[in-house]
Amino acid sequence: MTTHYSLISEAQCETGESPVWVSQESALYWLDIPVGKIYRWHAPSDQLSQWQMPEMVGSMAMCTNGEWIVAMETGIYRVQLQANGFATHEKLDHVEHPTQPMRFNDGRCDRQGRFLSGTMFNDTKAGKNVGSFYKFGNDNQLTRLMGDLIVPNGLAFSPDGCTMYLADTHASRQSVWAFDYDVATGTPSNQRVFVDMQQHEGRPDGAAVDSDGCYWVCATDAGLVSRFTPQGKLDRSIAIPTAKPAMCAFGGDDFDTLFVTSLRRPNISAEEDPYAGRVFALQPGVKGLPEPKFQNTPTA
């Protein structure tokens, strides 16, 4: 299935990741992992802003107080973004990687406002299963939930928050798993295969869940964003004009726009893949849900 798309700003990333729509600003934020940048596109003015971080950036979530939680190479940071391109950052907790070089990758908040993210070895071709999956709560403490991950991706939650989805992009895995998720403690259990992407086009990268509870996943290498029902059945696929979509998120005034980041392939020229690294806006015909914010202030 093809659909109309538009390009968001002139930014062209090495590895675009972690798009987050902020309704009160009518703005989309996203990351460029290897260069350590945070981008903001203001929809009404079409203005692009950017901030440089001290390390590679993997994922982020907005906080209830307007700050950002950002997972970088060495830990979880609190970041304040200012209008002049200046940013302050403070490390909240350090991660003990089993080897180097490693970094955080895909992540987001659960429905209760806890931040979750996975780590990976930087060279994905090495296939090292040294990655772990972590939870970070408002106690500013990292808790390791599981290991044996190569390229953790595709983190998303069902609308009621009781099902967690997590993928491994590596060619030896290419799986999306579902877990029962304890909303009281933020603990996943009962891991099972939700989608075996070896039976479909592309490898699973970043993902989002729509208001119907369907799972949208970027099928990297195939240039597709695919929608799976809560039963794990392929419902549709939308083509985008680049081979490697990276992550998707719903946004826009009515949350009926699907924003898709992408990455550039080494040794592939701009003539061969001119839209690689761009951010796309699609109209998928369904609506999404607002992204939960990190609960860094006590809830009432």
N, C-alpha and C positions, 0 to 999 in steps of 0.2 A: 504494500500500500504506500502510495506517495501522498504528500500533503504539502501545502504551501508553507514556506519558512521565510523568516527574515533574519538578517545578521545583526547582532548586538554590538554596537560600537566598532571601532577599528582595531581593538586589541586582538593580538594573535599570540596565543600562549604556547610555551613548550609542552606543558601538561596542565590544561585547564581542569579544575576540580572544585568540588564542594560549593556549588551554587546555592545561595540562600536569598530568597525574596523577603524584603522587609516592607510590609504593607504601609506602615506609617510614614515611610520615606518615599514610597513608590520607586524603590531602588533594588537592583540585583547586585549582590556581592558574590565574588568567587576568587579562587586562588590560582596561582601558577606555581606548581610544586617546586621544580628544581631551581627557579630563580628567586623563590621566597617572596613573592609579591601577593598583596591583596588588592583586588580591583573592586570598584563600585561604579555601576552605571545607573545614572538617574534618568528614569524613563521620560518625565515631562520635558526635560531640557536636553536630553541626549548627551549629557556631560559625563565624561569618564574621569575618575580619580584613581590614584594608586598609592600604595604604601609599601615600603620595603621592610621586610622582617629580618631578624638576625640569623635565621636558619632556614632550611627548606621547610615548607609548610605542607601539611597533609590534609587537614580538614579543620572546620571551624563551626561555631554556633554562636548566635547572638545571645547575650545575657539579658535578664529581666531589667537590669539597670542601664542598658545601652552599651556596655562593654562587650568584648568578644572573648570567647574561649577558643584558643588556637592550639592544635596539636602539631608540634614541630618535630625536629630530629631528636632532641634530648629530653623532651617532656611536654607538659601542658602549661601553656602560658595564658595570662590575662593580658589583653591588648586593648588600649584605648586609641581609637582612630580620630584624628583631628582634621579640620577642614583644609588646612594648608599642606597636607601631605605628610605631616609629622605624626608619628605614632610612639606611644610609650608601651613597654612590655615588661612583664614580671613573671618569672617562672614560679608556678604554684606547686608543681611536683615533678620530680626527676624520674625517668624511666631507666631501669637497668637492662640494657640490651644484652643478649647472650653472646653477640659477636658484633663486628663492625665492618662496613658502615650500614647502619639501619636507620629507619625513620618511621614516624606515624604515617598512615595512609587514610583511607576513607573513614569517615565518622560523622555522627550527628547525635542529637538528643533523642531520648525516648519520650513518650507522651507525658511523663512525670517531670521532665526537665533534668535528667541525668545525662551526662555526655559520655558516649561510648565511641571507641575508635580502636583500630587494629594496627599492628606494626609489621614491618616487612624488611627483608634484606634489599638494599638499594638496587642491586643488579638482579632484575627479575629472571633473566635467562639462566641464572645459576640454579634456580629451582630449590633453594634452601627453605626447608620447612621450619624456620626459626622464629616466625612471626607469632605474636600473641594478640589476644583481644582483651581490652581493658574497659573498666567502668571508672568514671570520675564524677563524684558527687559534690554537694555543696560543703562537705567537710574538707575539700581540697586534697583528697587522698585518692591515689590510683589503686584500683583493685584488679588483679589479673583474673580473668574469668575462664580463659582457655588458651591452649597453644596449638602447635602442629599446623600453623597456617603459612602459606607461601606468599600469596598476594591477597590479603583480606579486602573485600569490596562488597558492594551491593547491600550495605546495611540499611534496613528500613523496618518500619513497624506498622502493624495492622491499625485500622482506625481506632479500635478499642484498646490498643496497646498490648494485647495479650499474646500476640504472635510476633516474634522477631525473625527477620530474614537476614542472612549473611551469606556471602558468596566467596569463592576463591577463584580468581581469574586465571591462574596458571594453567597452561595447556594440559598438564597432567591431572588437573582436578576438574575445572570447568563445571562446577556445581553451584547451585543455590540451595542453601539449607533453610528449613524452617525450625523454629524452636518454640516451645511453650515459654512464655515470659512472665515471671512473677512481678507484677507491677508494684507490689509493696516493697520488695527488696532489690529489684533490678537484676534478677538472676535468670539466665536462660537455662532450659533443660529440655530433655527429650528431643535431641537433634535428629532430624530425618531429611532425606533428599526431597526438596520441593520441586526443583527443575534440574534435570540433567542436560546442561547446555551442549553436551556432545551430540545430542539428538536434534539440535537446532543450529541455526546459523549464528556464528560469532561466539565470543567468550564473554562471560558476564562481568561487567564493570559496575559503575555506580547505578543507583536505583532510586525510585520514589514510589509511594503508594498513593493511589487516587481515592476519591471519596466513596467509590464502590468497593474499596478493599482490594483492587487489582494492583499487581506489582509490575511497574515499568522498569525495565533494565536496559542499560546501554550494551548492545551487542558489538563489542569492539572487534575489529578486523572485518566485520560485515557491513559497517555503515548503517546500522539499524538501531532503533529503539523498539523493543518488543514488550507487549503487554500480556501478562499471564493472569488468569483468574485465580481466586483464592484456593482453587483446587489444583493449581499448577498446570492448567491447560493453556496453550498458546491461543490468544484471542486475536491479536493483530500485530503487525510490524510496520513501523514507519521508517522510510528511508531518509537519510540525511546525506548531503553531498560531500562527505569526507569519510574515510575508512574507519577512523578510530574515535567514536563518541566515548566520552569518559564518565560523565555523571549527569543526571537530570534532576530537575526540581520544578514543582508547580509554583506559579506566581501570576502576576497581573492583578488588576482590580477585582476580578471575579475568580481568581485562581483557575482560569481556564486556558492559561498559556503554559506550555512545557518548555522550560529553558534547558538547553543541552550544551555542556562544555565538550571540548575535544582536545586531542593532542596531536603533535607533529611526529612523524616517524623519521628516525635517523636515515640518512642517505636517500630520502625521497624528496625530489625537487618541488618547488612551489608550482611549477608548471604541471607536474603530475598530480598534485593534490593541493589545489590553490586555497581551499578553505580549511585546511588542517590547522588546528589550534584556535579556531574561531568559536564564538558562542552563538547558538541558534535559538530562535523562538519559534515554536510550533503551535498549531491549534489542533490538539488531538481529538476534540469533540467530547471530552469529559473534564471534570473539575478535580482539583487536588485539595489538599488540606494545608492550613498554615503550619509552618515549621515550628515545633516547640522551642521555647527559649530555655537556656540554662538557668536553673533556679539558684542564683548566687545570692539571693536575699530570702530570708525565711518566709515561707508561705503562711497565710493566715489560717 
